[in-house]
């Protein structure tokens, strides 16, 4: 029941990136359509200071099964949000095609 609440649909408008939903809540970013086989979770694990601003540094990347969010298809980490999102999108595309 707790997992159902954690992955409940987001109401209202949200951002689309490359025609896929992109939602951030706190340190967690979800990317992808949950009606597909899998979606992507990016968990910001640490931040670094750059020019007086906190920027995401270490990112945990997880490709998750849409039917069972506890089932992790692939997992890894990268430094920087750009690198993590790019890697995660590649993994997500491959997982959804398989």
TORLOFI-299417 format. One record per residue: residue number from 1; residue in one letter; chain; x, y, z of N, C-alpha, C, O, CB in turn. Coordinates in steps of 0.1 Angstrom, whole numbers, padded with zeros to 4 digits. Glycine has a CB too. Example, Ala and Ser with C-alpha at 12.3 -4.5 7.8 and 13.67 -1.06 7.14 Angstrom:
% residues 2
<atom 1,a,A,<0132,-0057,0078>,<0123,-0045,0078>,<0132,-0033,0078>,<0142,-0033,0085>,<0113,-0045,0090>>
<atom 2,s,A,<0128,-0022,0071>,<0137,-0011,0071>,<0129,0000,0079>,<0134,0011,0080>,<0141,-0006,0057>>
% end
This chain:
% residues 98
<atom 1,x,A,<0008,-0012,0000>,<0000,0000,0000>,<0009,0012,0000>,<0005,0022,-0007>,<-0009,0000,0012>>
<atom 2,x,A,<0020,0012,0007>,<0029,0024,0008>,<0035,0027,-0006>,<0036,0038,-0010>,<0040,0022,0018>>
<atom 3,x,A,<0038,0016,-0014>,<0044,0017,-0027>,<0033,0023,-0037>,<0037,0030,-0046>,<0049,0004,-0032>>
<atom 4,x,A,<0021,0019,-0035>,<0010,0025,-0043>,<0010,0040,-0042>,<0008,0047,-0051>,<-0003,0019,-0040>>
<atom 5,x,A,<0011,0045,-0029>,<0011,0059,-0027>,<0023,0066,-0032>,<0023,0077,-0038>,<0010,0062,-0012>>
<atom 6,x,A,<0035,0059,-0031>,<0047,0065,-0036>,<0047,0067,-0051>,<0052,0077,-0056>,<0059,0056,-0032>>
<atom 7,x,A,<0041,0058,-0059>,<0040,0058,-0073>,<0026,0062,-0078>,<0023,0058,-0089>,<0044,0045,-0079>>
<atom 8,x,A,<0019,0069,-0070>,<0005,0074,-0074>,<0007,0084,-0086>,<0016,0091,-0087>,<-0002,0080,-0063>>
<atom 9,x,A,<-0003,0084,-0095>,<-0003,0093,-0106>,<-0003,0108,-0101>,<-0009,0111,-0091>,<-0015,0091,-0115>>
<atom 10,x,A,<0004,0116,-0108>,<0005,0130,-0105>,<-0006,0138,-0111>,<-0008,0136,-0124>,<0019,0136,-0109>>
<atom 11,x,A,<-0014,0145,-0104>,<-0025,0153,-0109>,<-0020,0166,-0115>,<-0010,0172,-0110>,<-0036,0155,-0098>>
<atom 12,x,A,<-0027,0171,-0125>,<-0024,0184,-0130>,<-0014,0183,-0142>,<-0011,0172,-0147>,<-0019,0193,-0120>>
<atom 13,x,A,<-0008,0195,-0145>,<0001,0195,-0156>,<0015,0192,-0151>,<0019,0195,-0140>,<0001,0209,-0163>>
<atom 14,x,A,<0023,0187,-0160>,<0037,0184,-0157>,<0045,0185,-0169>,<0040,0187,-0180>,<0039,0169,-0151>>
<atom 15,x,A,<0058,0185,-0167>,<0068,0188,-0178>,<0069,0175,-0187>,<0070,0164,-0182>,<0081,0192,-0173>>
<atom 16,x,A,<0070,0177,-0200>,<0074,0166,-0209>,<0087,0169,-0215>,<0090,0180,-0219>,<0063,0165,-0221>>
<atom 17,x,A,<0096,0159,-0215>,<0109,0160,-0221>,<0110,0149,-0232>,<0109,0137,-0228>,<0120,0159,-0210>>
<atom 18,x,A,<0112,0152,-0244>,<0113,0143,-0255>,<0100,0134,-0255>,<0101,0122,-0257>,<0125,0134,-0255>>
<atom 19,x,A,<0089,0141,-0254>,<0075,0134,-0254>,<0073,0124,-0243>,<0064,0115,-0245>,<0073,0128,-0267>>
<atom 20,x,A,<0080,0125,-0232>,<0078,0116,-0221>,<0076,0125,-0208>,<0083,0135,-0207>,<0090,0106,-0219>>
<atom 21,x,A,<0068,0121,-0199>,<0066,0128,-0187>,<0078,0129,-0178>,<0085,0119,-0177>,<0054,0122,-0179>>
<atom 22,x,A,<0081,0140,-0172>,<0092,0142,-0163>,<0087,0149,-0151>,<0083,0161,-0152>,<0104,0151,-0170>>
<atom 23,x,A,<0088,0143,-0140>,<0083,0148,-0127>,<0093,0147,-0116>,<0100,0137,-0115>,<0070,0140,-0123>>
<atom 24,x,A,<0095,0158,-0109>,<0104,0158,-0098>,<0097,0161,-0085>,<0089,0171,-0084>,<0116,0168,-0100>>
<atom 25,x,A,<0100,0153,-0075>,<0095,0156,-0061>,<0106,0154,-0052>,<0111,0143,-0050>,<0083,0147,-0058>>
<atom 26,x,A,<0111,0165,-0045>,<0122,0164,-0036>,<0135,0160,-0044>,<0139,0167,-0053>,<0119,0154,-0025>>
<atom 27,x,A,<0141,0149,-0039>,<0153,0144,-0045>,<0151,0134,-0056>,<0161,0127,-0060>,<0163,0139,-0034>>
<atom 28,x,A,<0138,0131,-0059>,<0135,0120,-0068>,<0129,0126,-0081>,<0120,0135,-0081>,<0125,0111,-0062>>
<atom 29,x,A,<0134,0121,-0093>,<0129,0125,-0106>,<0124,0112,-0113>,<0132,0102,-0114>,<0141,0132,-0114>>
<atom 30,x,A,<0112,0112,-0117>,<0106,0101,-0125>,<0105,0105,-0139>,<0100,0116,-0142>,<0092,0097,-0119>>
<atom 31,x,A,<0109,0097,-0148>,<0109,0100,-0163>,<0103,0087,-0170>,<0107,0076,-0168>,<0123,0103,-0168>>
<atom 32,x,A,<0093,0090,-0179>,<0088,0080,-0187>,<0073,0078,-0185>,<0068,0083,-0175>,<0095,0067,-0185>>
<atom 33,x,A,<0067,0071,-0194>,<0053,0068,-0193>,<0050,0055,-0186>,<0055,0045,-0190>,<0047,0068,-0208>>
<atom 34,x,A,<0042,0056,-0175>,<0040,0044,-0167>,<0031,0034,-0174>,<0029,0023,-0169>,<0034,0048,-0154>>
<atom 35,x,A,<0025,0037,-0186>,<0018,0027,-0193>,<0027,0019,-0202>,<0023,0009,-0207>,<0007,0035,-0202>>
<atom 36,x,A,<0040,0023,-0203>,<0050,0015,-0210>,<0054,0004,-0200>,<0050,0003,-0189>,<0062,0024,-0214>>
<atom 37,x,A,<0063,-0005,-0205>,<0068,-0016,-0197>,<0076,-0012,-0185>,<0075,-0018,-0174>,<0077,-0025,-0206>>
<atom 38,x,A,<0084,-0001,-0187>,<0093,0004,-0176>,<0093,0019,-0176>,<0089,0026,-0185>,<0107,-0001,-0178>>
<atom 39,x,A,<0098,0025,-0165>,<0100,0039,-0164>,<0113,0041,-0156>,<0119,0031,-0151>,<0088,0046,-0157>>
<atom 40,x,A,<0118,0053,-0156>,<0131,0057,-0150>,<0129,0065,-0137>,<0121,0074,-0136>,<0139,0065,-0160>>
<atom 41,x,A,<0137,0061,-0127>,<0138,0069,-0115>,<0152,0074,-0113>,<0162,0066,-0114>,<0133,0061,-0102>>
<atom 42,x,A,<0154,0086,-0111>,<0167,0092,-0108>,<0166,0098,-0094>,<0158,0106,-0091>,<0171,0104,-0118>>
<atom 43,x,A,<0175,0093,-0085>,<0175,0097,-0071>,<0188,0105,-0069>,<0199,0100,-0071>,<0174,0084,-0062>>
<atom 44,x,A,<0186,0118,-0065>,<0198,0126,-0063>,<0203,0123,-0049>,<0197,0125,-0039>,<0194,0142,-0063>>
<atom 45,x,A,<0215,0117,-0049>,<0222,0113,-0036>,<0230,0123,-0030>,<0231,0124,-0017>,<0230,0101,-0039>>
<atom 46,x,A,<0236,0132,-0038>,<0244,0143,-0032>,<0244,0155,-0041>,<0241,0154,-0053>,<0259,0138,-0029>>
<atom 47,x,A,<0248,0167,-0035>,<0249,0179,-0043>,<0263,0185,-0042>,<0270,0181,-0033>,<0239,0189,-0038>>
<atom 48,x,A,<0267,0193,-0051>,<0279,0200,-0050>,<0277,0215,-0052>,<0267,0219,-0059>,<0290,0195,-0061>>
<atom 49,x,A,<0285,0224,-0046>,<0284,0238,-0048>,<0291,0243,-0060>,<0303,0239,-0062>,<0289,0246,-0035>>
<atom 50,x,A,<0284,0250,-0069>,<0291,0256,-0080>,<0285,0270,-0083>,<0273,0271,-0084>,<0289,0247,-0093>>
<atom 51,x,A,<0294,0280,-0082>,<0290,0294,-0084>,<0279,0298,-0074>,<0269,0305,-0077>,<0285,0297,-0098>>
<atom 52,x,A,<0280,0292,-0061>,<0271,0296,-0051>,<0257,0288,-0051>,<0248,0291,-0044>,<0268,0310,-0051>>
<atom 53,x,A,<0256,0279,-0060>,<0244,0271,-0062>,<0246,0256,-0059>,<0257,0251,-0062>,<0238,0273,-0076>>
<atom 54,x,A,<0236,0250,-0054>,<0237,0235,-0052>,<0232,0228,-0064>,<0221,0230,-0069>,<0228,0231,-0040>>
<atom 55,x,A,<0241,0220,-0070>,<0238,0213,-0082>,<0239,0198,-0079>,<0247,0193,-0072>,<0248,0216,-0094>>
<atom 56,x,A,<0230,0190,-0085>,<0230,0175,-0083>,<0244,0170,-0087>,<0249,0173,-0098>,<0219,0168,-0091>>
<atom 57,x,A,<0249,0161,-0079>,<0262,0155,-0082>,<0261,0140,-0084>,<0260,0136,-0096>,<0272,0158,-0070>>
<atom 58,x,A,<0260,0132,-0074>,<0258,0118,-0075>,<0243,0114,-0077>,<0235,0119,-0069>,<0264,0110,-0063>>
<atom 59,x,A,<0240,0107,-0088>,<0227,0104,-0091>,<0226,0088,-0092>,<0233,0082,-0099>,<0222,0110,-0104>>
<atom 60,x,A,<0216,0082,-0085>,<0213,0068,-0086>,<0203,0067,-0097>,<0192,0073,-0097>,<0208,0062,-0072>>
<atom 61,x,A,<0206,0058,-0107>,<0197,0056,-0119>,<0191,0042,-0117>,<0197,0032,-0115>,<0205,0057,-0132>>
<atom 62,x,A,<0177,0042,-0119>,<0170,0029,-0118>,<0160,0028,-0129>,<0152,0037,-0130>,<0164,0027,-0104>>
<atom 63,x,A,<0160,0017,-0136>,<0149,0014,-0146>,<0140,0005,-0138>,<0145,-0006,-0134>,<0155,0008,-0159>>
<atom 64,x,A,<0128,0008,-0137>,<0118,0001,-0128>,<0107,-0005,-0137>,<0102,0002,-0146>,<0113,0010,-0117>>
<atom 65,x,A,<0102,-0016,-0133>,<0090,-0023,-0139>,<0078,-0015,-0136>,<0076,-0012,-0124>,<0089,-0038,-0135>>
<atom 66,x,A,<0070,-0011,-0146>,<0058,-0003,-0143>,<0047,-0011,-0136>,<0040,-0005,-0128>,<0052,0002,-0156>>
<atom 67,x,A,<0046,-0024,-0138>,<0036,-0032,-0131>,<0040,-0035,-0116>,<0031,-0036,-0108>,<0034,-0045,-0138>>
<atom 68,x,A,<0053,-0036,-0114>,<0058,-0039,-0100>,<0070,-0029,-0097>,<0081,-0033,-0100>,<0062,-0054,-0099>>
<atom 69,x,A,<0067,-0017,-0092>,<0077,-0007,-0089>,<0089,-0012,-0080>,<0099,-0006,-0079>,<0071,0005,-0083>>
<atom 70,x,A,<0087,-0023,-0073>,<0097,-0029,-0065>,<0107,-0037,-0073>,<0118,-0040,-0068>,<0091,-0038,-0054>>
<atom 71,x,A,<0104,-0040,-0085>,<0113,-0048,-0094>,<0122,-0038,-0102>,<0117,-0031,-0111>,<0105,-0057,-0104>>
<atom 72,x,A,<0135,-0038,-0099>,<0144,-0030,-0106>,<0150,-0038,-0117>,<0156,-0048,-0115>,<0155,-0024,-0096>>
<atom 73,x,A,<0149,-0032,-0129>,<0154,-0039,-0141>,<0169,-0037,-0143>,<0177,-0046,-0146>,<0147,-0034,-0154>>
<atom 74,x,A,<0173,-0024,-0141>,<0187,-0021,-0142>,<0190,-0009,-0132>,<0182,-0001,-0130>,<0191,-0017,-0157>>
<atom 75,x,A,<0202,-0009,-0127>,<0206,0001,-0117>,<0220,0005,-0118>,<0229,-0003,-0121>,<0203,-0003,-0103>>
<atom 76,x,A,<0223,0018,-0116>,<0237,0023,-0117>,<0238,0037,-0111>,<0228,0042,-0106>,<0243,0022,-0131>>
<atom 77,x,A,<0249,0043,-0113>,<0250,0057,-0108>,<0259,0065,-0117>,<0268,0059,-0124>,<0255,0058,-0094>>
<atom 78,x,A,<0258,0078,-0117>,<0266,0087,-0126>,<0268,0100,-0118>,<0260,0103,-0109>,<0259,0090,-0140>>
<atom 79,x,A,<0278,0107,-0122>,<0280,0121,-0116>,<0273,0131,-0126>,<0276,0130,-0138>,<0295,0124,-0115>>
<atom 80,x,A,<0265,0139,-0120>,<0259,0150,-0128>,<0245,0145,-0134>,<0243,0134,-0138>,<0267,0154,-0140>>
<atom 81,x,A,<0235,0154,-0133>,<0222,0151,-0138>,<0221,0148,-0153>,<0214,0139,-0157>,<0213,0162,-0134>>
<atom 82,x,A,<0229,0156,-0160>,<0229,0154,-0175>,<0234,0140,-0179>,<0227,0133,-0187>,<0238,0165,-0182>>
<atom 83,x,A,<0245,0136,-0173>,<0250,0123,-0176>,<0241,0112,-0171>,<0239,0102,-0178>,<0264,0121,-0169>>
<atom 84,x,A,<0235,0113,-0160>,<0226,0103,-0154>,<0213,0102,-0163>,<0208,0091,-0166>,<0222,0107,-0140>>
<atom 85,x,A,<0207,0113,-0167>,<0195,0113,-0175>,<0198,0107,-0189>,<0190,0099,-0194>,<0190,0127,-0177>>
<atom 86,x,A,<0209,0110,-0195>,<0213,0104,-0208>,<0215,0089,-0207>,<0209,0082,-0215>,<0226,0111,-0213>>
<atom 87,x,A,<0222,0085,-0197>,<0224,0070,-0195>,<0211,0064,-0192>,<0208,0053,-0198>,<0234,0068,-0184>>
<atom 88,x,A,<0203,0069,-0183>,<0190,0063,-0179>,<0181,0063,-0191>,<0173,0053,-0192>,<0184,0072,-0169>>
<atom 89,x,A,<0180,0073,-0200>,<0172,0072,-0212>,<0176,0061,-0221>,<0167,0055,-0227>,<0172,0086,-0219>>
<atom 90,x,A,<0188,0059,-0223>,<0193,0047,-0231>,<0189,0034,-0225>,<0183,0026,-0232>,<0209,0048,-0233>>
<atom 91,x,A,<0191,0032,-0212>,<0186,0020,-0205>,<0171,0018,-0207>,<0166,0007,-0209>,<0191,0020,-0191>>
<atom 92,x,A,<0164,0029,-0205>,<0149,0029,-0205>,<0144,0024,-0219>,<0135,0016,-0220>,<0143,0042,-0201>>
<atom 93,x,A,<0150,0030,-0229>,<0146,0027,-0243>,<0149,0012,-0246>,<0140,0005,-0251>,<0154,0036,-0253>>
<atom 94,x,A,<0160,0007,-0242>,<0163,-0007,-0244>,<0154,-0016,-0236>,<0150,-0026,-0241>,<0178,-0010,-0240>>
<atom 95,x,A,<0151,-0012,-0224>,<0142,-0021,-0215>,<0128,-0021,-0221>,<0122,-0032,-0221>,<0142,-0015,-0201>>
<atom 96,x,A,<0123,-0010,-0226>,<0110,-0010,-0232>,<0109,-0017,-0245>,<0098,-0022,-0248>,<0105,0005,-0233>>
<atom 97,x,A,<0120,-0018,-0252>,<0120,-0026,-0265>,<0121,-0041,-0263>,<0117,-0049,-0271>,<0131,-0021,-0274>>
<atom 98,x,A,<0127,-0045,-0251>,<0129,-0059,-0249>,<0117,-0067,-0246>,<0117,-0079,-0244>,<0139,-0061,-0237>>
% end
